[in-house]
């Protein structure tokens, strides 16, 4: 079956548009991480948490995870929160596993060494709701 040239061109343009959108979205999200965890930490996951993004990073040379929530309005006071702990069945968050308050730039960083364990991580930005991913990134 022969496909008309016009249809092939339209499909190519659509494919480029979709690819460009995917690349732009990924780049913009990665660019909003502010390296607050320090050198050697790479973003391994992220989530939209309202008026900001929470980033889970990992340092392969130390084995530590780190979470930071970055607000959408840098320099402006915002309610921001970051959460990170070993996965367990309790609903409480032990001391040192969350950072919640009004910040101008970011909440966190929170660090956790959890080899062979799953983690719970998440955050919030200008919201009463904290978004958490439970029992993930097991290793």
N, C-alpha and C positions, 0 to 999 in steps of 0.2 A: 504494500500500500504506500502510495506516495503522499506525503504531507505537503500542502501548499506552503510556499515560501513565506507568505504573510503570517501564517500560524506559527511557523518555526521562529520567526523574528519576535513575535509577541511573547512566546514562551520564554525566549532567551532574555528579553527585557524584564519580564516578571521574575524570572529566576535571579537575575542580578539585583533587582529591587529587594527581594526577600533576603538574599545573602547579605546585602549592604545593611539592611535593618538589623539582622542578627549580629553582625559584626559591630555595628554602632552601639547597640544595646549592651553587649558584653563589655566593650571598651569603656563606656560611660560608667557602668557599675563598678568595674575594677578600678577606675580612676578615682572613685569617691573614697576608697580605702586610704587612710592617712598614715599608714606605717606606724601607728601608735604602739604596736606590740614590740617593735624593735627590729634590728637587722636579722636576717635569716628566716623571718616568718613569711610564709606564702599563703595567700588566700586559698582555702580548700572548699569553702562554702559561704553562702551569703543569703540573707533574706530581707525582704522589704518589711519594715516594722512600723509603718505609718509615715511619719515625717522624717524618715531616715532609713538607714540600712545597718544591719548587724552583720559583722564579718567574723567567721571562724577561720583562724589561721593556724599553721603548724610549722614548727621548726624541726626539720628532719635530723639536724645534727644534735639537738638536745632532747628531742622526743616530747617537747611541751606543746600543748594546744594553747591558744590565746583567743579571747573574744573581746571585741570592741564594737560599740554602737556609735555611728557617726550621724549627726543631725543634718538635715537638709539646709539649715540656715546658719552656717558657721559664723561665730562671733556674736550670735544672738542667744540669750538664755532660752533653753529648751528643757523639757522634762525628758530625760534619757535614762535608759536602763540597759544593763548587760548582765547575762547569767551564764554560768559555766560550772558544771559539777559532774562527778561520776554518776552514771545511771544507777538508780536504785528505786525502790518501791515507795519510799516516803514522799510526802507532799511538801515537806518543809525544805527550805534552802539553808544549809549550814552557813555560819559566819564565813566570810571570805569568798563565797560563791556567787555573790551578786553585788552590783554597784548600781544604785538607783538614786537619782537626784536631779537638780537643775544645773545644767552645764552649758558652757558657751560653745564647746566643740565636740566632745565625745564622752561617753561613759566607758569605764574600763581603763586600762586593759586588765583582764582577769586571766590568770595562768593556771594550767593544770597539767600535771604529769600523769598520764593514764594509760600506760602500756598494757595491752591485753584486756582493756575494759571499754565499754561503750560509754558515751557521754550524753548529757542533756545540755543544750545550749540555746540561747536566744536573746531577745531584748525587746525594747519598746522605744518609741519616739513620739512624744506629744500625744500619748494615749493612756487610758487606764488599763488597757489590755496588753499583757506581755505575751509575745509569741515564742513558743518553745518547741524545739524538735527533741523528742525523747528517744533514748536508746539508739543513737546513731553513731556513725564513724567509729565502729568497733575495731580495735586493733590491738 
